Amino acid sequence: MKNQPNKIYLNVGDFAEEDDSFEDLFQVTWCTDKIFEDDLEYIREPEWLQNLDRDVLQDQKLTLLELTNSLKGTQHSDLLELANLIENIQDYIEHGFEETPENKNN
């Protein structure tokens, strides 16, 4: 299917209470924009990420975090650039790919 959004919001309305069950809500809709404060954000997970072992991924994330913090302690520009790249990759894994005009056709 073409033009699938990478992120949507379930619009639950502004009347949902903290202890409400989602199953009890009615007339829930969705939108690519957040409408109400209590809207639930859903980010489409890339297919390759669905098949990863979550425990292994968490271990790798901690290792990358340690590496990134270590690299940021240096003054070498290439290592600082690598630390920023690692942070960008971590952000992508956690939040998905945000489509922008610059990367839309990539």
DALIN-V440455 format. One record per backbone hydrogen bond with DSSP energy under -0.5 kcal/mol. CO is the residue of the C=O (numbers start at 1). NH is the residue of the N-H. E is the energy in kcal/mol with one decimal. If there is no record, write none. Layout:
co: {CO:CO}
nh: {NH:NH}
e: {E:E}
This chain:
co: {6:8:9:9:10:10:11:17:21:21:22:29:31:36:39:40:42:46:46:47:49:52:53:54:55:56:57:58:59:60:61:62:63:64:65:66:67:68:69:70:71:76:77:78:79:80:81:82:83:84:85:86:87:88:89:90:91:92:96:97:100:100:103}
nh: {44:42:11:31:12:40:29:20:24:25:25:11:9:39:41:10:8:49:50:51:52:54:57:58:59:60:61:62:63:64:65:66:67:68:69:70:71:72:73:73:74:80:81:82:83:84:85:86:87:88:89:90:91:92:93:94:95:96:98:99:103:104:106}
e: {-3.0:-3.2:-0.7:-1.9:-1.0:-2.1:-1.6:-1.6:-1.6:-0.5:-1.4:-3.0:-2.9:-1.6:-0.6:-3.0:-2.6:-0.8:-1.3:-0.8:-1.2:-0.6:-2.5:-2.3:-2.2:-2.5:-2.3:-2.2:-2.1:-2.6:-2.4:-2.3:-2.5:-3.1:-2.5:-2.1:-2.8:-2.1:-0.5:-1.0:-1.7:-2.0:-2.3:-1.9:-2.2:-2.0:-2.1:-2.5:-2.0:-2.1:-2.3:-2.4:-2.4:-2.2:-2.4:-2.2:-2.8:-2.3:-0.7:-0.7:-0.6:-1.2:-1.4}
